[in-house]
């Protein structure tokens, strides 16, 4: 299954997406594990404080 992982920073009034990554994983649990690995390996301009996982159709599965 194809997942889209978005790492972002949230503030009082808005949020900024720091990176968006497509990931192939068998299920949501594996996608969460992949997101944790990516958090430590991606070079992002800031440290994200939230992540969102969506399926390939854009439905949010984890926020």
C-alpha positions in Angstrom: 0.0 0.0 0.0 1.3 3.5 -0.8 1.3 6.1 2.0 2.2 9.8 2.0 3.9 11.0 5.1 4.0 14.7 5.8 6.3 16.1 8.5 5.2 19.6 9.7 5.5 22.2 12.4 2.4 23.6 13.9 1.9 27.1 15.4 -1.1 28.8 17.0 -2.7 29.9 13.8 -1.1 27.8 11.0 1.2 24.9 10.1 4.2 24.5 7.8 5.0 21.3 5.9 8.7 20.6 6.2 8.8 17.5 4.0 6.4 15.1 2.2 7.5 11.6 1.4 5.8 8.7 -0.4 6.4 5.3 1.2 5.4 1.8 0.2 4.4 -0.3 3.3 2.2 -3.3 3.9 0.0 -1.6 6.6 -0.3 1.5 8.7 1.9 0.2 11.5 4.7 -0.4 9.1 4.2 3.1 7.7 4.5 4.5 11.2 7.8 2.6 11.7 9.0 4.0 8.4 8.1 7.5 9.4 10.1 7.1 12.6 13.1 6.1 10.6 12.7 8.9 8.1 12.4 11.4 11.0 16.0 10.6 11.9 17.4 10.3 8.4 15.9 13.2 6.4 17.6 16.6 6.3 14.8 19.0 7.2 15.2 22.7 7.8 13.6 22.4 11.3 12.6 19.6 13.6 9.0 18.6 13.0 6.6 18.4 15.9 3.8 16.5 14.1 3.3 14.1 11.2 0.4 13.1 9.1 0.0 9.8 7.2 -2.5 9.7 4.3 -3.2 7.0 1.8 -2.7 7.5 -1.9 -6.2 8.9 -2.3 -5.5 11.6 0.3 -7.6 10.2 3.2 -5.9 10.9 6.5 -5.1 7.7 8.4 -2.9 9.1 11.2 -2.5 12.7 12.5 
